[in-house]
Amino acid sequence: MNTLQGKIALVTGAASGIGRASALLFAAEGAAVVALDRAAEVEATVAAIRSAGGRAIALIRDSSQEKEVAGAVALAVKEYGSFDICYANAGISGGLVPFFEETVERWTEVLKINLIGTFLAAKYAALAMVERRRGSIICTASVAGLRSGAGGLPYSASKAGVISLVQTAASQLTGTGVRINAICPGLIETGMTQPIFEQARARGSERKIGQLNPLRRSGVPEEIAQTALFLASDASSYINGQAIAVDGGLSSSHPIVIR
C-alpha cells in the first residue's frame, strides 16, 4: 500500500473500464487523481475515490482537444502543487468494419482520440514533468498495434501509432528524467469490448473467449491497472520506451485454434 503516496496523477478515459480501475487503484495507493473523461460517469469514479478517503477531481472534458488537455494538466499542478503521473488511456474501438467499407470520417475520429489525444496528454504531461526532472507517462496501446487480428483497421493503426509515439518520445525526452511507456492489453472485458462478450454469451460460446492465449481466458481492467501502477511507481524506474503486452500470452506466438 501507499506505493504512490504523495504523487499526483492524471488519468484519461477514467469513467469506465481500464481508466476507472486505474484511477481507483492509484488513489488507493496514495495518489491524488485528476480523472478526465468526456462521459459524465467520471464523476462516479471520483465519488468512489472520495468515499474511500482519497483525493480526486473529476473533469468532463474531451482528451482529443488540446486546450482541454493542457488545462487538465495545469489544473492538476495548480490544485495539488505537483505533477508526477499521466496515464493517457482514453480510446475508442471504431468497430470491426470491412476494409472496403471503412471511411475517412471513421478513421479521423479513431485517430483523433486514440493517437492525437494520447500525444496531447503525453506532450503536456511531459512539459510539466521536465521542470521537476521526473515523471512517468503511461499510454494504453493494444496487442492490435503489434500485429493483425485483434482489431479493426483504424483502431489497429492508431495503437501501432501509440507504440511508435512512446518509442520516439522516450528518445526525445533523453536526459529529462521523464519516462514514457505503453501497455498493450489483450482481450479485456470493458465497455468498449462488451459487444464481443455479449454476442458470445448469446451464442452460448462464452467458454471460447480468450481461447487463443495460453491462459485461455480474457482479462479484467484491474489486471491492466496493476501494470499501470507498476509503471507509475518508482519500482519501474529503469523501464522506458517500452510496449508491454498484458494479454495472457497472446502475442507470444502466432495463435492457432487448438481443436
C-alpha beads as a LAMMPS data file, in Angstrom:
LAMMPS data file: protein, C-alpha beads

259 atoms
258 bonds

1 atom types
1 bond types

-500.0 500.0 xlo xhi
-500.0 500.0 ylo yhi
-500.0 500.0 zlo zhi

Masses

1 110.0

Atoms # bond

1 1 1 0.000 0.000 0.000
2 1 1 0.944 3.669 -0.422
3 1 1 3.081 2.893 -3.466
4 1 1 2.138 6.297 -4.893
5 1 1 1.958 8.243 -1.640
6 1 1 2.312 11.963 -2.317
7 1 1 2.105 11.542 -6.109
8 1 1 -0.239 13.443 -8.415
9 1 1 -1.797 11.548 -11.333
10 1 1 -3.912 12.413 -14.360
11 1 1 -5.935 9.535 -15.849
12 1 1 -7.843 9.996 -19.110
13 1 1 -10.743 7.742 -20.041
14 1 1 -11.438 7.388 -16.317
15 1 1 -15.218 6.973 -16.491
16 1 1 -15.119 3.214 -17.011
17 1 1 -13.040 0.136 -17.749
18 1 1 -9.265 0.335 -17.533
19 1 1 -9.232 4.066 -16.807
20 1 1 -11.661 3.761 -13.911
21 1 1 -9.853 0.747 -12.450
22 1 1 -6.521 2.571 -12.702
23 1 1 -7.829 5.785 -11.150
24 1 1 -9.261 3.809 -8.226
25 1 1 -6.043 1.852 -7.741
26 1 1 -3.790 4.912 -7.992
27 1 1 -5.895 6.641 -5.342
28 1 1 -5.896 3.563 -3.111
29 1 1 -2.099 3.596 -3.344
30 1 1 -1.915 7.191 -2.122
31 1 1 -2.033 9.338 -5.274
32 1 1 -4.235 12.377 -5.738
33 1 1 -6.079 11.768 -9.016
34 1 1 -7.394 14.076 -11.706
35 1 1 -9.884 11.863 -13.564
36 1 1 -10.798 13.024 -17.072
37 1 1 -13.407 11.678 -19.462
38 1 1 -15.974 13.114 -21.839
39 1 1 -18.573 10.853 -20.196
40 1 1 -20.328 12.165 -17.085
41 1 1 -19.743 8.808 -15.354
42 1 1 -16.259 10.068 -14.492
43 1 1 -17.928 11.796 -11.556
44 1 1 -18.891 8.372 -10.181
45 1 1 -15.238 7.325 -10.352
46 1 1 -14.241 10.346 -8.302
47 1 1 -17.108 9.826 -5.867
48 1 1 -15.860 6.277 -5.251
49 1 1 -12.334 7.558 -4.614
50 1 1 -13.529 10.195 -2.185
51 1 1 -15.818 7.799 -0.344
52 1 1 -12.766 5.612 0.287
53 1 1 -10.893 8.577 1.750
54 1 1 -8.868 9.505 -1.342
55 1 1 -8.343 12.796 -3.130
56 1 1 -9.672 13.278 -6.648
57 1 1 -11.106 15.781 -9.109
58 1 1 -13.483 14.931 -11.961
59 1 1 -13.148 16.704 -15.303
60 1 1 -15.732 16.166 -18.030
61 1 1 -13.538 17.022 -20.988
62 1 1 -12.520 15.715 -24.397
63 1 1 -8.999 14.262 -24.345
64 1 1 -8.584 14.925 -28.078
65 1 1 -8.922 18.698 -27.620
66 1 1 -5.614 20.453 -26.973
67 1 1 -6.930 23.255 -24.773
68 1 1 -8.816 20.817 -22.582
69 1 1 -5.821 18.537 -22.084
70 1 1 -3.461 21.445 -21.395
71 1 1 -5.995 22.820 -18.944
72 1 1 -6.303 19.496 -17.133
73 1 1 -2.553 19.302 -16.555
74 1 1 -2.458 22.945 -15.437
75 1 1 -5.324 22.276 -13.027
76 1 1 -3.518 19.290 -11.519
77 1 1 -0.423 21.401 -10.882
78 1 1 -2.450 24.319 -9.509
79 1 1 -4.637 22.175 -7.266
80 1 1 -2.001 19.816 -5.915
81 1 1 1.253 21.702 -6.473
82 1 1 2.980 18.971 -8.457
83 1 1 2.531 16.510 -11.312
84 1 1 4.054 13.042 -11.377
85 1 1 1.992 10.554 -13.389
86 1 1 -0.039 10.705 -16.584
87 1 1 -1.997 7.704 -17.790
88 1 1 -3.189 8.504 -21.320
89 1 1 -5.786 5.777 -21.550
90 1 1 -8.789 7.246 -23.375
91 1 1 -9.730 5.421 -26.558
92 1 1 -12.485 4.107 -28.796
93 1 1 -12.677 0.956 -30.913
94 1 1 -14.171 2.186 -34.179
95 1 1 -15.845 -1.199 -34.604
96 1 1 -14.948 -4.102 -36.883
97 1 1 -15.682 -2.643 -40.298
98 1 1 -14.645 -4.452 -43.524
99 1 1 -11.708 -2.902 -45.414
100 1 1 -13.729 -1.620 -48.358
101 1 1 -16.419 -0.166 -46.123
102 1 1 -14.072 1.955 -43.990
103 1 1 -14.487 5.715 -44.262
104 1 1 -12.228 8.713 -43.797
105 1 1 -14.651 10.007 -41.186
106 1 1 -14.303 6.893 -39.020
107 1 1 -10.522 6.876 -39.413
108 1 1 -10.335 10.528 -38.444
109 1 1 -12.404 10.040 -35.287
110 1 1 -10.435 6.991 -34.118
111 1 1 -7.047 8.564 -34.793
112 1 1 -8.121 11.827 -33.159
113 1 1 -8.997 10.169 -29.865
114 1 1 -6.631 7.188 -29.748
115 1 1 -3.474 8.749 -31.162
116 1 1 -3.710 12.535 -31.181
117 1 1 -5.346 12.526 -27.746
118 1 1 -2.554 10.330 -26.417
119 1 1 0.053 12.637 -27.944
120 1 1 -1.568 15.678 -26.329
121 1 1 -1.643 14.069 -22.893
122 1 1 1.990 12.985 -23.235
123 1 1 3.095 16.401 -24.500
124 1 1 1.526 18.490 -21.762
125 1 1 2.362 15.996 -19.047
126 1 1 5.998 15.985 -20.138
127 1 1 6.114 19.783 -20.184
128 1 1 5.041 19.830 -16.529
129 1 1 7.327 16.964 -15.549
130 1 1 10.514 18.182 -17.230
131 1 1 10.643 21.167 -14.881
132 1 1 10.966 18.733 -11.946
133 1 1 13.153 16.285 -13.888
134 1 1 10.956 13.323 -13.025
135 1 1 7.697 11.709 -14.009
136 1 1 6.062 8.681 -15.591
137 1 1 3.817 8.785 -18.655
138 1 1 1.828 5.650 -19.464
139 1 1 -0.158 5.146 -22.667
140 1 1 -2.726 2.500 -23.498
141 1 1 -1.807 0.846 -26.786
142 1 1 -3.033 -2.667 -27.663
143 1 1 -1.900 -6.026 -28.965
144 1 1 -3.761 -4.833 -32.075
145 1 1 -0.887 -2.406 -32.535
146 1 1 1.628 -5.261 -32.560
147 1 1 0.106 -7.375 -35.333
148 1 1 -3.170 -8.011 -37.133
149 1 1 -6.120 -9.970 -35.854
150 1 1 -7.032 -8.036 -32.723
151 1 1 -8.957 -5.024 -34.008
152 1 1 -10.284 -3.045 -36.915
153 1 1 -8.150 -1.087 -39.365
154 1 1 -8.166 2.405 -37.818
155 1 1 -8.018 1.040 -34.276
156 1 1 -5.016 -1.158 -35.020
157 1 1 -3.237 1.629 -36.881
158 1 1 -3.892 4.071 -34.048
159 1 1 -2.478 1.695 -31.461
160 1 1 0.607 0.970 -33.586
161 1 1 0.973 4.743 -33.660
162 1 1 0.839 4.893 -29.864
163 1 1 3.668 2.357 -29.639
164 1 1 5.759 4.391 -32.086
165 1 1 4.904 7.580 -30.192
166 1 1 6.184 6.067 -26.951
167 1 1 9.423 4.874 -28.530
168 1 1 10.095 8.181 -30.260
169 1 1 9.101 10.353 -27.311
170 1 1 11.352 8.379 -24.968
171 1 1 14.280 9.279 -27.188
172 1 1 13.270 12.929 -27.433
173 1 1 12.963 13.121 -23.637
174 1 1 16.543 11.925 -23.172
175 1 1 18.142 13.412 -20.100
176 1 1 14.938 14.893 -18.679
177 1 1 14.205 12.201 -16.088
178 1 1 10.768 11.658 -17.625
179 1 1 9.842 8.092 -18.623
180 1 1 7.169 7.045 -21.112
181 1 1 5.859 3.529 -21.720
182 1 1 2.878 1.787 -23.273
183 1 1 0.670 -1.049 -22.108
184 1 1 -0.695 -3.368 -24.803
185 1 1 -3.786 -5.073 -23.387
186 1 1 -5.174 -8.209 -24.925
187 1 1 -8.875 -9.024 -24.733
188 1 1 -10.164 -7.209 -21.650
189 1 1 -13.829 -7.054 -20.671
190 1 1 -14.687 -3.354 -20.684
191 1 1 -17.497 -1.201 -22.014
192 1 1 -15.660 -0.952 -25.328
193 1 1 -15.418 -4.725 -25.776
194 1 1 -18.773 -5.560 -24.204
195 1 1 -20.457 -6.396 -27.551
196 1 1 -17.920 -9.204 -28.116
197 1 1 -18.740 -10.756 -24.758
198 1 1 -22.492 -10.277 -25.129
199 1 1 -22.516 -11.900 -28.571
200 1 1 -20.516 -14.869 -27.284
201 1 1 -22.882 -15.322 -24.358
202 1 1 -25.887 -15.094 -26.666
203 1 1 -24.396 -17.826 -28.885
204 1 1 -23.505 -19.970 -25.884
205 1 1 -19.807 -19.799 -26.769
206 1 1 -18.616 -17.796 -23.770
207 1 1 -16.140 -20.543 -22.868
208 1 1 -14.254 -19.808 -26.089
209 1 1 -13.485 -16.205 -25.119
210 1 1 -9.731 -15.849 -24.845
211 1 1 -9.084 -19.373 -26.154
212 1 1 -6.178 -18.209 -28.365
213 1 1 -3.941 -17.162 -25.485
214 1 1 -2.100 -19.673 -23.288
215 1 1 -4.106 -18.693 -20.196
216 1 1 -7.295 -19.395 -22.173
217 1 1 -9.275 -16.556 -20.682
218 1 1 -9.952 -12.867 -21.117
219 1 1 -8.612 -10.255 -18.736
220 1 1 -10.251 -7.715 -16.442
221 1 1 -9.488 -3.979 -16.131
222 1 1 -7.894 -4.435 -12.718
223 1 1 -5.140 -6.574 -14.266
224 1 1 -4.185 -3.743 -16.610
225 1 1 -4.424 -1.269 -13.738
226 1 1 -1.847 -3.281 -11.802
227 1 1 0.594 -2.930 -14.698
228 1 1 -0.143 0.800 -14.886
229 1 1 0.556 1.063 -11.153
230 1 1 3.926 -0.613 -11.627
231 1 1 4.866 1.726 -14.469
232 1 1 3.691 4.730 -12.458
233 1 1 5.769 3.750 -9.458
234 1 1 9.463 4.049 -8.695
235 1 1 9.686 0.243 -8.939
236 1 1 9.845 0.667 -12.733
237 1 1 12.450 3.433 -12.633
238 1 1 14.641 1.834 -15.344
239 1 1 11.826 0.955 -17.752
240 1 1 11.465 3.466 -20.561
241 1 1 10.262 3.494 -24.178
242 1 1 8.685 0.044 -23.922
243 1 1 5.415 -1.504 -25.107
244 1 1 4.444 -4.141 -22.555
245 1 1 1.874 -6.733 -23.597
246 1 1 -0.590 -7.772 -20.895
247 1 1 -2.549 -10.342 -22.853
248 1 1 -2.357 -13.784 -21.269
249 1 1 0.454 -14.666 -23.676
250 1 1 -1.493 -13.988 -26.882
251 1 1 1.308 -12.009 -28.536
252 1 1 3.998 -14.526 -27.613
253 1 1 3.264 -16.552 -30.735
254 1 1 1.177 -16.732 -33.878
255 1 1 -2.031 -18.098 -32.349
256 1 1 -3.742 -21.155 -33.701
257 1 1 -7.068 -22.685 -32.818
258 1 1 -6.482 -25.904 -30.870
259 1 1 -9.300 -28.344 -31.573

Bonds

1 1 1 2
2 1 2 3
3 1 3 4
4 1 4 5
5 1 5 6
6 1 6 7
7 1 7 8
8 1 8 9
9 1 9 10
10 1 10 11
11 1 11 12
12 1 12 13
13 1 13 14
14 1 14 15
15 1 15 16
16 1 16 17
17 1 17 18
18 1 18 19
19 1 19 20
20 1 20 21
21 1 21 22
22 1 22 23
23 1 23 24
24 1 24 25
25 1 25 26
26 1 26 27
27 1 27 28
28 1 28 29
29 1 29 30
30 1 30 31
31 1 31 32
32 1 32 33
33 1 33 34
34 1 34 35
35 1 35 36
36 1 36 37
37 1 37 38
38 1 38 39
39 1 39 40
40 1 40 41
41 1 41 42
42 1 42 43
43 1 43 44
44 1 44 45
45 1 45 46
46 1 46 47
47 1 47 48
48 1 48 49
49 1 49 50
50 1 50 51
51 1 51 52
52 1 52 53
53 1 53 54
54 1 54 55
55 1 55 56
56 1 56 57
57 1 57 58
58 1 58 59
59 1 59 60
60 1 60 61
61 1 61 62
62 1 62 63
63 1 63 64
64 1 64 65
65 1 65 66
66 1 66 67
67 1 67 68
68 1 68 69
69 1 69 70
70 1 70 71
71 1 71 72
72 1 72 73
73 1 73 74
74 1 74 75
75 1 75 76
76 1 76 77
77 1 77 78
78 1 78 79
79 1 79 80
80 1 80 81
81 1 81 82
82 1 82 83
83 1 83 84
84 1 84 85
85 1 85 86
86 1 86 87
87 1 87 88
88 1 88 89
89 1 89 90
90 1 90 91
91 1 91 92
92 1 92 93
93 1 93 94
94 1 94 95
95 1 95 96
96 1 96 97
97 1 97 98
98 1 98 99
99 1 99 100
100 1 100 101
101 1 101 102
102 1 102 103
103 1 103 104
104 1 104 105
105 1 105 106
106 1 106 107
107 1 107 108
108 1 108 109
109 1 109 110
110 1 110 111
111 1 111 112
112 1 112 113
113 1 113 114
114 1 114 115
115 1 115 116
116 1 116 117
117 1 117 118
118 1 118 119
119 1 119 120
120 1 120 121
121 1 121 122
122 1 122 123
123 1 123 124
124 1 124 125
125 1 125 126
126 1 126 127
127 1 127 128
128 1 128 129
129 1 129 130
130 1 130 131
131 1 131 132
132 1 132 133
133 1 133 134
134 1 134 135
135 1 135 136
136 1 136 137
137 1 137 138
138 1 138 139
139 1 139 140
140 1 140 141
141 1 141 142
142 1 142 143
143 1 143 144
144 1 144 145
145 1 145 146
146 1 146 147
147 1 147 148
148 1 148 149
149 1 149 150
150 1 150 151
151 1 151 152
152 1 152 153
153 1 153 154
154 1 154 155
155 1 155 156
156 1 156 157
157 1 157 158
158 1 158 159
159 1 159 160
160 1 160 161
161 1 161 162
162 1 162 163
163 1 163 164
164 1 164 165
165 1 165 166
166 1 166 167
167 1 167 168
168 1 168 169
169 1 169 170
170 1 170 171
171 1 171 172
172 1 172 173
173 1 173 174
174 1 174 175
175 1 175 176
176 1 176 177
177 1 177 178
178 1 178 179
179 1 179 180
180 1 180 181
181 1 181 182
182 1 182 183
183 1 183 184
184 1 184 185
185 1 185 186
186 1 186 187
187 1 187 188
188 1 188 189
189 1 189 190
190 1 190 191
191 1 191 192
192 1 192 193
193 1 193 194
194 1 194 195
195 1 195 196
196 1 196 197
197 1 197 198
198 1 198 199
199 1 199 200
200 1 200 201
201 1 201 202
202 1 202 203
203 1 203 204
204 1 204 205
205 1 205 206
206 1 206 207
207 1 207 208
208 1 208 209
209 1 209 210
210 1 210 211
211 1 211 212
212 1 212 213
213 1 213 214
214 1 214 215
215 1 215 216
216 1 216 217
217 1 217 218
218 1 218 219
219 1 219 220
220 1 220 221
221 1 221 222
222 1 222 223
223 1 223 224
224 1 224 225
225 1 225 226
226 1 226 227
227 1 227 228
228 1 228 229
229 1 229 230
230 1 230 231
231 1 231 232
232 1 232 233
233 1 233 234
234 1 234 235
235 1 235 236
236 1 236 237
237 1 237 238
238 1 238 239
239 1 239 240
240 1 240 241
241 1 241 242
242 1 242 243
243 1 243 244
244 1 244 245
245 1 245 246
246 1 246 247
247 1 247 248
248 1 248 249
249 1 249 250
250 1 250 251
251 1 251 252
252 1 252 253
253 1 253 254
254 1 254 255
255 1 255 256
256 1 256 257
257 1 257 258
258 1 258 259
